[in-house]
Amino acid sequence: MDTAALLTLQNAQTTSGTAAQQALASQMKNGKSNAKLGLDFESMCLSNLLKPMFEGLSTDGPFGGGEGEAAMRSFFIDAIGKQMAQHGGIGISDMMQKQLLKLQGAH
């Protein structure tokens, strides 16, 4: 890899990291607490883990919801993930909150 490509890659990584930090800082300035940010992140992670469980299910049959059920499935999965996170989750929220406190102490 030549020097120009390496510098471009390094700049892109720095910019994306800085953009993520700026987005996090703006959310914290807008009043979102570390607990809320951690809970939102864990609920998103749990939803993404649950999606493959529902991919192969058919929505036809006598009690199937058809296209409506297929369209609303992502909302249902997000609701399940949110409920799981609110009732203890798997510990992602706690780890996220600790990291946020570290980041806040660094600035």
N, C-alpha and C positions, 0 to 999 in steps of 0.2 A: 504494500500500500504506500503510495507516495505521501509526501509531507502535506500537501494541500488537502488531500482527501482526509487525512488523519485530523488536521486542524478543523475541517468542516464538521467531521463527526463529533469531535470534542466540543465544538461550539454548539452543535445541536443538542448534545446531552446536557450541557450546562444550561442552555436556554430552556429546555423542557423541565429540568429540575427547578430552575428559578421560577418558571411559570406555575408549576405545581405548588411551590412554596408561597408565591403571591396569591394564588387562589385560596390556599389554606388560611393565609393571613387575612384576606378579605372576609372569609367566612367567620373567622374569629372576631373581627372588628364589627361585623354585622350582628353580633350578639349570640352566635351559636357557641354553646359551651363545649368543652372537651367531651363531656359525657354524651351530648347529643351527636357530635361528630363521630365519636366512636360507635355509638349505637347505629347510626345511619350506615357507616361503613360495614359493620358486621351484618346488618340486614341485607345489604347489597351482596356481600360475599355468600351468605347463606342462600339467597335467591338464585345466584349463579350456580351453586352446587346442586340445587334442587331441580333446575331446568331439565337436565338429561333424564330425570325420572319420569317426566311427563311427555317426552317427545314421541314415544311409540304408541301412545294411547289413541284409540280411535274415538271419534265423537259421534258415531252413528249408533243406531239401535233404537229400541222402543223408548228409552229414557235418555238418550243422548241429546246433547245440546246443539249438535250440528256446527254450522259455521260460527254461530254466536259464542258457543263454548270455546271454540278454537281461538277466536278473537280475544276473549276475556281471560284466557288461561294465564297469560303473563301477569295480569293484575292479581290473579289468585295466587300465583307463585310468590309474587312480591309480598302479598299479605301474610302468607305462611312464613316467609323469611323474617318479616318484621315482628311477628308474634314470637317466633323462636328467639330472636335477639332480645326482645323485651322480657322474656322469661328465663334469662340466664345465658342463652346462646352457647357458644363453644369457646369463649375467652378472647375472641379477636378484639372486642371493644375495650377490654382492660388493657391489652397490649397497646392498642392504638392510643389510649389516653395517656399511658406512661410515655410513649414516644412524643406525643404532643407537649407534655410537660417538659420534656428534655429540650425540645425545639424552642419552647417559650423561654426557658432559662438561658438558652444560648444567645438570645437577642437582647 
